[in-house]
């Protein structure tokens, strides 16, 4: 079985542990697994793995012992449980940093630090686009000053290094070009990081309303009354529109500016049957 350091979801780790034990011992059951962690309910850990229950601090310690963790592994597991059960992104970001500090380069893990770092700052995507538009690609100060808002030369240099590590840019005949590489992380980390990027981009859009001339921007909106069926139709239309935008950009061979296109469709009310309970982050 993989090391606990190979997980960014403790529920997945527990699921794999149970399955491995079951292969070795056919009599191993949810009842035995829960009992080994001090739970009287025979299915408690099954509910935890299915994300229907959480672990308390005391429960985390008992479960860590039940899956034979000690030392750094046990400390990592403690933080991992808190990370997965955190209710807000601010705490999640803090705990994710702690998780990264536990993992050494020798450990096999899927924390995907580079992918997380890419989504953490808005300007990485902008620099990837801008880098291929400028003549002097090593003039990091000029690249940084050309962004809105501006970023330092040091940040541009680190961003280029990150893009290279992720394979999002590569050098060909002495110049950087964009590659077709895609980046992804585990769903927990990806969801947190992408939400962070959306928040930054939304803030930049707000700033653009005040500081970018109208002839250089197009910001508009509609307030709509729609049914669930209408909402599904709109999301499909937006997906088709994104595909068309991508096609237009690919056909544009003379790009000299970087734009951000935000497509935002979100509720301003709840339906009569909606309940606040059970609503999860995505």
Residue pairs with C-beta under 8 A, 6 or more apart in sequence:
1 16
1 17
1 20
2 16
2 108
3 73
3 107
3 108
3 109
4 13
4 69
4 73
4 76
4 77
4 80
5 73
5 76
5 102
5 103
5 107
5 108
5 109
6 107
6 108
6 109
6 110
7 13
7 80
7 109
7 110
8 80
8 83
8 99
8 110
8 111
8 112
8 185
8 186
8 188
8 189
9 80
9 84
9 186
9 187
9 188
10 55
10 77
10 80
10 81
10 84
11 48
11 49
11 50
11 51
11 84
13 67
13 77
13 80
14 45
14 48
14 49
14 63
14 67
15 49
17 67
18 28
18 30
18 33
18 45
18 49
21 28
21 33
22 28
29 42
30 42
30 43
30 45
30 46
31 42
31 43
33 45
33 66
34 40
34 41
34 42
34 43
34 44
34 45
34 46
35 42
36 66
37 45
37 59
37 62
37 63
37 65
37 66
38 59
38 62
39 45
39 59
39 62
41 47
44 53
45 63
47 53
48 54
48 55
54 85
55 63
55 81
55 85
60 77
60 78
60 81
61 78
64 74
64 77
64 78
67 77
69 77
72 102
75 102
76 99
76 102
76 103
79 95
79 98
79 99
79 102
80 99
82 95
83 92
83 95
83 96
83 98
83 99
83 188
84 188
86 92
86 95
89 192
89 195
89 196
92 192
93 192
93 196
96 111
96 116
96 189
96 192
99 111
100 111
100 113
103 109
103 111
110 185
110 186
111 189
112 184
112 185
112 186
112 189
114 162
114 165
114 166
115 166
115 183
115 184
115 185
115 189
115 190
115 193
116 185
116 189
116 193
117 124
117 162
118 124
118 125
118 162
118 163
118 166
118 168
118 183
118 193
119 190
119 193
119 194
119 196
119 197
120 193
120 196
120 197
121 155
121 159
121 200
122 197
122 200
122 201
122 204
123 147
123 151
123 155
123 156
123 159
124 159
124 162
124 163
125 197
126 147
126 258
126 260
127 143
127 147
127 156
127 159
127 160
127 163
128 163
128 168
128 169
128 178
129 255
129 258
130 143
130 146
130 147
130 258
131 137
131 143
131 160
131 163
131 169
131 176
132 169
132 176
132 177
132 178
133 255
133 256
133 257
133 258
134 142
134 143
134 146
136 142
137 143
137 175
137 176
140 153
140 154
140 156
140 157
140 160
141 153
141 156
143 153
143 156
144 150
144 151
144 152
144 153
144 155
144 156
147 258
148 204
148 208
148 212
149 204
149 207
160 169
160 176
163 169
164 170
166 181
166 183
167 179
167 181
168 178
168 179
168 181
168 183
169 176
169 177
169 178
169 179
170 176
170 177
170 179
171 177
184 190
185 193
191 281
191 282
195 281
201 260
201 262
202 262
202 264
204 260
205 219
205 260
205 262
208 217
208 219
209 217
209 219
221 264
223 268
226 234
228 271
231 265
234 265
235 265
238 263
238 265
241 263
242 263
245 261
249 255
270 276
